Amino acid sequence: PLKQVEQRQVALAGKARAAGEARYQQTAAQIRRLGLTPERYSNVAMGGPYEPVDANDTTADSDAASADAQFRALFQTWKKLDMLEQTVISIPSMQPVDKLLFTSNFGVRSDPFRGTAAMHAGVDIPGALGTPIYATADGIISHAGRQGGYGNLVQINHGRGIETRYGHLSKILIADNTRVKRGQMIGLMGSTGRSTGSHLHYEVRVDGKAVNPIPFLQTGEYLVQIQDRAAGTAVGGPAN
């Protein structure tokens, strides 16, 4: 009877490990879809081939060794998964405004002032003066103030080389070096700086380089649910 209990425990551990590995791979796929790598969000180097326990091996020594190996593998798999899920909270994953429209996309465009081709490092989201602007991920305010053509700018460092920028604000509601949560109001829409009318200029930067924000604004529910679990409770602000 004791041996049967041990064998059932080993089998259950194998199933739990497989479930954890599947969840890890699903999360990793969501991260890759954004042009990022799972390694960016993992501090623990783990791996090795999956070796299922042979249920026909009934020797006591083999049972003990198999059980020990299976439970060690289970622990490592779920530790790796937990590390990944705890750190993806830094990925921008929600809308910075309640109503999402675009008047200018990321990439080369005709400059609105000069009429010549120029690189646009973000997306422009129109709205009424004073429209609330929300942080799209947890982070620390690295800049909150006037900055050249951005006008009134809020810049958030989300860690892992990720930052977001919110430009042309009419009012900034947060101070430098303040920690903010995803969905927290950080400012009001405006037309300060190099702007032709009320809108939000929104950027996502990875390792200092501007990337297309659109995939981050279209993050799937799966990743958002992971972030909610990691945060412990759901936060306010607009839904995707």
Secondary structure, 3 states (H helix, E strand, C coil): CHHHHHHHHHHHHHHHHHHHHHHHHHHHHHHHHCCCCHHHHCCCCCCCCCCCCCCCCCCHHHHHHHHHHHHHHHHHHHHHHHHHHHHHHHCCCCCCCCCCCCCECCEEEECCCCCCEEEECCEEEECCCCCEEECCCCEEEEEEEECHHHCEEEEEEEECCEEEEEEEECEECCCCCCEECCCCEEEECECCCCCCCCEEEEEEEECCEEECCHHHHCCCHHHHHHHHHHHCCCCCCCCC
